[in-house]
Amino acid sequence: MRFNGFDLNLLVAFRKLLETGSVSETARQLDMSQSAVSGALQRLRQQFGDELFVPAGNRMSPTARALDLAESVARLLAEAEAMTLGAGPFDPATSTRRITVSAADHLTELLFAPLLRRLRPLAPHLRLELLPLLPGNWAMVETGEADIQIMPHEFLTPAHSSRLLLGDRYALLYDPAHGAPAADRPVVAARLGAPRRHRGAPGTHGAARLVDRAEIVVTQFTQVPALIEGSPRVAVVPELYARLLCRQRPLAVAALPDAPAINVHAQYNRARHSDAGLLWFLDRLAETANSLT
């Protein structure tokens, strides 16, 4: 398809080159020949008056101009994909569609395991891809990296649609064999836990203060329990996850009286309002989340 003389299909090759850094891997993933990808790159260079990708060891490294274009290209392709995916009817019993979701790691066991049990008899061929939720990367639905991004209200992108899934709050996880949690106990914190700043506003609650003085900082919530069991350490984790862990391990949970609420939302691109498949999946996701509380 051409727009003002420009072949929009070239943008698909551009996005894939950004992801792979390789002409051959781009060709493989797009089911194209290497010469066709090389030709697409040459036309992109002519269109934008820049090399866009230059050899750097075994990879093709994007230039500053390519990085400048990346967000606009991702947004444009996300909008186009949203329109095409939502254009037809959706039959969960026969659909082989892939839904990509970005979420914190602890939600795999807490939310997605029961969701998949719910989905199996309803949509046996539906595929789910789970991507990590990383601090600072809150706009994956805008760039098309994810169909849905699950995160606290404070980090939603205001321009896009969202749905409240569940309410939670931070709590203390500890090993009761070492006594009740005390103020001087060493702390384990996950990077996503009790953020010190929410949309620029400093967090002064007890959970944030505990995270600030953490002895051990890990990337994921699922790394926490092994560091707590058999030790005097305490951890700041979402309460629903803490209670799940207490059913599996000899751990206990204690309330943090001034801990902030965690209103967990599912965000999706505003262009997906008519996407029947995505909306059906969101309904099942919400039903599952509601069963947790």
C-alpha positions as CSV (number, residue, x, y, z in Angstrom):
1,M,0.0,0.0,0.0
2,R,1.2,3.5,-0.9
3,F,0.6,6.8,0.8
4,N,1.8,10.0,-0.9
5,G,4.0,7.7,-3.0
6,F,5.6,5.9,0.0
7,D,5.2,2.2,0.4
8,L,3.9,1.7,3.9
9,N,5.0,-2.0,3.9
10,L,8.5,-0.7,4.2
11,L,7.7,0.4,7.8
12,V,7.1,-3.3,8.7
13,A,10.6,-4.1,7.6
14,F,11.9,-1.0,9.5
15,R,10.3,-2.1,12.7
16,K,11.5,-5.7,12.4
17,L,15.1,-4.5,11.6
18,L,14.9,-2.4,14.9
19,E,13.9,-5.5,16.8
20,T,16.4,-8.0,15.3
21,G,19.4,-5.9,14.2
22,S,19.8,-8.4,11.4
23,V,18.8,-8.5,7.7
24,S,18.8,-12.3,7.7
25,E,16.7,-12.6,10.8
26,T,14.3,-10.0,9.6
27,A,13.9,-11.9,6.3
28,R,13.2,-15.1,8.2
29,Q,10.6,-13.6,10.5
30,L,8.8,-11.8,7.7
31,D,9.1,-14.7,5.3
32,M,11.0,-12.6,2.8
33,S,14.3,-13.2,1.0
34,Q,17.4,-11.4,2.2
35,S,17.6,-9.5,-1.0
36,A,14.1,-8.3,-0.6
37,V,14.9,-7.0,2.9
38,S,18.1,-5.4,1.6
39,G,16.1,-3.7,-1.1
40,A,13.5,-2.5,1.4
41,L,16.3,-1.0,3.5
42,Q,17.8,0.7,0.5
43,R,14.4,2.4,-0.3
44,L,14.0,3.4,3.3
45,R,17.4,5.0,3.2
46,Q,16.5,6.9,0.1
47,Q,13.1,8.0,1.6
48,F,14.6,9.4,4.8
49,G,18.0,10.5,3.5
50,D,19.9,8.5,6.2
51,E,21.7,5.2,6.5
52,L,19.2,4.2,9.3
53,F,21.1,1.0,10.1
54,V,24.9,0.6,10.0
55,P,27.1,-2.5,10.6
56,A,28.3,-2.9,14.2
57,G,30.0,-6.2,14.7
58,N,27.5,-8.9,13.9
59,R,24.5,-6.6,14.1
60,M,22.9,-3.7,12.2
61,S,22.9,-0.7,14.6
62,P,20.2,2.0,14.3
63,T,21.4,5.5,13.6
64,A,20.1,8.5,15.6
65,R,17.6,9.2,12.8
66,A,16.3,5.6,13.0
67,L,15.8,5.9,16.7
68,D,14.0,9.2,16.2
69,L,11.6,7.5,13.8
70,A,11.1,4.4,15.9
71,E,8.3,5.7,18.2
72,S,6.3,7.2,15.4
73,V,6.6,4.1,13.2
74,A,5.5,1.9,16.1
75,R,2.5,4.1,16.9
76,L,1.4,4.1,13.3
77,L,1.7,0.4,12.8
78,A,-0.1,-0.2,16.2
79,E,-3.0,1.9,15.0
80,A,-3.1,0.0,11.6
81,E,-2.9,-3.4,13.3
82,A,-5.7,-2.4,15.7
83,M,-8.0,-1.5,12.9
84,T,-7.4,-4.7,11.0
85,L,-7.6,-7.0,14.0
86,G,-10.9,-5.6,15.1
87,A,-12.5,-5.6,11.7
88,G,-14.0,-9.0,11.7
89,P,-16.1,-11.2,13.9
90,F,-14.4,-13.2,16.8
91,D,-15.2,-16.8,17.6
92,P,-13.3,-17.8,20.7
93,A,-13.9,-21.5,20.0
94,T,-11.9,-21.4,16.8
95,S,-9.6,-18.4,17.1
96,T,-5.9,-18.9,16.9
97,R,-5.1,-15.3,17.7
98,R,-2.1,-14.4,19.9
99,I,-2.7,-11.9,22.7
100,T,0.4,-10.1,24.0
101,V,0.2,-8.9,27.6
102,S,2.8,-7.0,29.6
103,A,2.5,-7.6,33.4
104,A,4.5,-7.9,36.6
105,D,6.0,-11.4,37.1
106,H,4.0,-12.3,40.2
107,L,0.7,-12.1,38.2
108,T,1.8,-15.2,36.2
109,E,0.8,-17.4,39.2
110,L,-1.7,-15.1,40.8
111,L,-3.8,-14.1,37.7
112,F,-2.7,-15.9,34.5
113,A,-2.6,-19.4,35.8
114,P,-6.3,-19.3,36.8
115,L,-7.1,-17.3,33.7
116,L,-5.7,-20.0,31.4
117,R,-7.7,-22.7,33.2
118,R,-10.8,-20.6,32.5
119,L,-9.9,-20.0,28.9
120,R,-9.0,-23.6,27.9
121,P,-12.6,-24.9,27.4
122,L,-13.7,-21.6,25.9
123,A,-10.8,-20.7,23.5
124,P,-8.6,-23.8,23.2
125,H,-6.5,-22.4,20.4
126,L,-6.0,-18.8,21.7
127,R,-2.3,-18.1,22.3
128,L,-1.0,-15.9,25.1
129,E,2.4,-14.2,25.2
130,L,3.5,-12.7,28.5
131,L,6.0,-9.9,28.5
132,P,7.7,-8.4,31.6
133,L,6.6,-5.1,33.0
134,L,9.7,-3.0,33.4
135,P,10.1,0.2,35.4
136,G,9.8,3.2,33.2
137,N,8.3,1.3,30.2
138,W,4.7,2.2,30.7
139,A,3.6,2.9,27.0
140,M,3.8,-0.6,25.4
141,V,0.2,-0.4,24.2
142,E,0.9,2.9,22.5
143,T,3.9,1.6,20.6
144,G,2.2,-1.8,19.8
145,E,4.7,-3.9,21.8
146,A,1.7,-5.2,23.8
147,D,-2.0,-5.6,23.3
148,I,-2.6,-5.1,27.0
149,Q,-0.4,-3.7,29.8
150,I,-1.3,-4.5,33.4
151,M,-0.1,-1.9,35.9
152,P,-1.1,0.4,38.8
153,H,-3.3,3.3,38.0
154,E,-0.4,5.8,38.7
155,F,1.4,4.6,35.6
156,L,-1.4,4.5,33.0
157,T,-0.9,6.5,29.8
158,P,-3.8,9.0,30.0
159,A,-4.5,9.0,26.2
160,H,-5.4,5.3,26.1
161,S,-8.2,3.1,27.4
162,S,-8.1,1.1,30.7
163,R,-10.2,-1.2,32.8
164,L,-9.9,-1.7,36.6
165,L,-9.0,-5.3,37.3
166,L,-8.4,-5.5,41.1
167,G,-7.6,-3.6,44.2
168,D,-4.6,-4.6,46.3
169,R,-2.2,-3.0,48.7
170,Y,1.4,-3.6,49.9
171,A,2.0,-5.8,52.8
172,L,5.0,-7.4,54.7
173,L,6.0,-10.9,54.0
174,Y,8.2,-12.6,56.6
175,D,9.2,-16.0,58.1
176,P,7.3,-16.4,61.5
177,A,10.1,-18.7,62.7
178,H,12.1,-15.6,63.3
179,G,9.4,-13.8,65.2
180,A,7.1,-11.0,64.3
181,P,8.4,-8.3,61.9
182,A,10.3,-5.5,63.7
183,A,11.4,-2.1,62.5
184,D,15.1,-3.1,62.5
185,R,14.7,-6.2,60.4
186,P,16.6,-6.3,57.0
187,V,14.4,-5.6,54.0
188,V,14.1,-7.3,50.6
189,A,12.4,-5.2,47.8
190,A,11.5,-5.7,44.2
191,R,12.1,-2.8,41.8
192,L,8.4,-2.6,41.0
193,G,7.4,-2.7,44.7
194,A,6.1,0.4,46.5
195,P,7.6,2.9,44.1
196,R,9.2,5.9,45.7
197,R,7.7,8.3,43.2
198,H,4.3,8.0,41.5
199,R,3.9,10.2,38.5
200,G,6.4,12.7,40.0
201,A,4.9,12.7,43.5
202,P,7.1,11.4,46.3
203,G,5.9,8.4,48.2
204,T,6.3,9.0,51.9
205,H,4.3,6.0,53.2
206,G,5.9,3.3,55.3
207,A,6.2,0.8,52.3
208,A,8.2,3.4,50.3
209,R,10.5,4.0,53.3
210,L,11.1,0.3,53.8
211,V,12.0,0.0,50.1
212,D,14.4,2.9,50.4
213,R,16.4,1.1,53.0
214,A,16.3,-2.3,51.4
215,E,19.3,-4.5,52.1
216,I,18.6,-6.6,49.0
217,V,16.9,-5.3,45.8
218,V,15.7,-7.8,43.2
219,T,14.1,-7.3,39.8
220,Q,11.0,-9.5,40.2
221,F,8.6,-10.3,43.0
222,T,9.0,-14.0,42.4
223,Q,12.6,-13.8,43.5
224,V,11.5,-12.6,47.0
225,P,10.2,-15.8,48.8
226,A,13.4,-17.7,48.6
227,L,15.2,-14.8,50.2
228,I,12.7,-14.6,53.0
229,E,12.2,-18.2,54.0
230,G,14.6,-19.2,56.8
231,S,15.9,-15.7,57.4
232,P,15.0,-12.7,59.5
233,R,14.4,-10.6,56.4
234,V,11.0,-9.0,55.5
235,A,9.8,-8.0,52.1
236,V,7.3,-5.5,50.7
237,V,5.0,-7.3,48.2
238,P,1.4,-6.9,47.0
239,E,-0.9,-8.5,49.6
240,L,-2.8,-10.8,47.3
241,Y,0.5,-12.4,46.2
242,A,1.8,-12.5,49.8
243,R,-1.3,-14.5,50.8
244,L,-0.8,-16.9,47.9
245,L,2.8,-17.5,49.0
246,C,1.7,-18.2,52.6
247,R,-0.5,-21.1,51.3
248,Q,2.6,-22.6,49.6
249,R,5.4,-21.8,52.1
250,P,5.9,-21.5,55.8
251,L,5.6,-17.7,55.6
252,A,3.3,-15.1,57.1
253,V,1.9,-11.7,56.1
254,A,1.5,-8.6,58.1
255,A,-0.4,-5.4,57.2
256,L,1.3,-2.1,56.6
257,P,-1.2,0.3,58.0
258,D,-0.3,3.3,55.8
259,A,0.5,1.4,52.7
260,P,-1.1,2.9,49.6
261,A,-3.8,1.1,47.6
262,I,-2.7,-0.6,44.4
263,N,-5.5,-0.2,41.8
264,V,-4.4,-2.6,39.1
265,H,-5.7,-1.7,35.6
266,A,-5.5,-3.3,32.2
267,Q,-4.6,-0.7,29.6
268,Y,-5.2,-1.1,25.8
269,N,-4.8,1.2,22.8
270,R,-7.7,3.6,22.3
271,A,-8.0,2.3,18.7
272,R,-9.0,-1.1,19.9
273,H,-12.5,-0.2,21.1
274,S,-14.1,-2.2,18.3
275,D,-11.7,-5.2,18.6
276,A,-14.1,-7.9,19.6
277,G,-11.4,-10.5,20.4
278,L,-9.5,-8.2,22.6
279,L,-12.6,-7.1,24.5
280,W,-13.7,-10.7,24.9
281,F,-10.3,-11.5,26.4
282,L,-10.5,-8.4,28.7
283,D,-13.9,-9.6,30.0
284,R,-12.4,-13.0,30.9
285,L,-9.4,-11.3,32.5
286,A,-11.6,-9.1,34.6
287,E,-13.7,-12.1,35.7
288,T,-10.6,-14.0,36.8
289,A,-9.3,-10.9,38.7
290,N,-12.6,-10.5,40.4
291,S,-12.4,-14.1,41.7
292,L,-9.1,-13.3,43.5
293,T,-10.6,-10.8,45.9
